[in-house]
Amino acid sequence: TVNASSLNVRSAASTSASIVTILPRNAKVTVIKENGDWSQIKTSNGKTGWVANKYLKEGSDQPETNNPTEKITITKAANLRTQPSLSASILRVAQVGESFNKVAESNGWVQIQYSSSQTAWVSKGLTSTEAPSTPGEVTNPTSGLEKKLIVIDPGHGGHDPGAVGQDELEKNLALRTAKLVAAQVESAGGTVLFTRSDDTFISLDGRTKISNASEADAFVSIHYNAGSSSATGIETYYYSARDQELAKYIQESMVQHTNMRDRGAQQANFYVLKHNNKRSVLVELGFVSNPSEEDRIATEQYQQQVSRGIAEGISRYFAATK
């Protein structure tokens, strides 16, 4: 039984391994085998992964009493989902002003007590710990994204790994970041269109066609860099002068959130920018070729920081150009 408010189930016995799913307190699991301080487990819906032993307890079929005291209030109409993921099924749409008991919090999501026997997950950006006097009084740093359609393009994929580090592949880092950016956009009332949402190869022309065929307000291509073993920092590229301000806003916000070396916003002739008829930028979010930087950019903390910076940069651009 899970003995933590929420528990990350990982693909390998390491805190740097990718997260397979997140389990709430009192979830029942089957231990397959143990390896030092880690256990490989199988969840009730058949997923397998690794968790730290200290967050599991043997025993009773009777769940511990959980008496959450913190209330959260919905500040914008929000999808209540079965898991902390944009791809999880929706239980229903919660309306502004509804309140729930808070159970846990994880990676930009809040777990709530949906009914006496069921919990649900909601994007943290659509909630408050205090009931607002009126919906209009709620502030959100990404409120400029409301009703915007953003195409998010995770670089590489499939047989194309992109930059290769000691432990990480660019294609995997890009997809993880893309999904976190999507959560930020959706939390702020926007909509996301992925060029790829799994480990699939999409050609440069295919990515551009997805964007051009949509009604998108902006296109953001997400990448990680390669260079010398001492190269550091993050940068944003644009092709057209039309997109220069968007690139500057995103670059500035990413640097503010990550405190990474600022390599600036620069013009470049990348295919997905040059052949895109939407506002478009390409971000390079750190060097996998630098072992120490690779270690940092692979962490959950960095992924959250940089994705928040991207989303807020887009929002600030739209707020400034209204």
Phi, psi and omega in degrees: 000137179291127181243053177208159182298325171204150187225122176285126174261121189250161183285343178211169184279066182202143178289347177266355179287155181293153182271125179278315178198173178234129183254142177278169176302143177075004175295140181268134178226161175251126178278123180273312177199166179243150177217094182064239181272008185239153174233138171272128186233164173237130182276172182295336179260016171093359179282145177243155179178189184241140177224157177288134182304324187295345180261010176244150172224145176281154160129225199310139172283349181273121181291150174295150175289127179243116185246077180295137181253342183273133177259142171241147182241137179285125182257343173216150179311128191223140173285127172266120188245159182284337180219160178283069184203143178293341180269354180288154181290152183263127177284311174189175177261122177274141184263160180305132176099344177293142180239148179219157171286134178277133178258314184200175179216139181201123171050049177083008178237151176242131176268131182238160174276104186280322176210182182297336184237005186218141173253167177216168180238144179220145178300130184301326182296348179258014183229164174217153176276353176231140179291126180286152178294317175218153180304328183292345181275353181281131178251149180213125183298345179247029183293341177293352180271355183304128177066015177266144175255119182245125173275123178249124188243093176289121186297152173064209182120156179062231182287353180256101184281344188074209179294142183243120177261190178293323183236343189238151171251140181304319184301324181285317178298317181298319181291319177300313179297317182302318181291328177288321175298318179301319179298321178295316181296314180295322179299331181268008177092009178266181179233146183241140171237116178274143167282329169210142180240006176212189184279071183238142176276128174234130181293161178299319178295321179296320179297316181294321179295323177300316180293311184294333180277352183264176174258035187295148173270336179199156179233128180233117178262127189251126183220164169236153196260164172222145180187219177286166181289351178251359182293141182219160168109174182235153183209159181230136182244149174220160178254310185264149176301334177302330187259001185297318181293320177300316179299318181295318179297315181295314180300315181298316181292321179296317180296319179300319184280332186253337186060027176282163176300132184270108178267000171088177175253127188225155176277141178206157184261037179299141185305314185291346175264314184297325184257019182256129179264011174255164171302127189214142176219162175230127181252141174245116197255026178129163188258114174286346179281347177259110187305320181288322178289324177301317179301321182286313186291344179275352184283154177299321182299312180295317180302319178294316182298310186289325178293323177295321178298318179298311182297317180291327177296316176299315181298316181296324178297311181293324178296325183280341185251014180296000000 
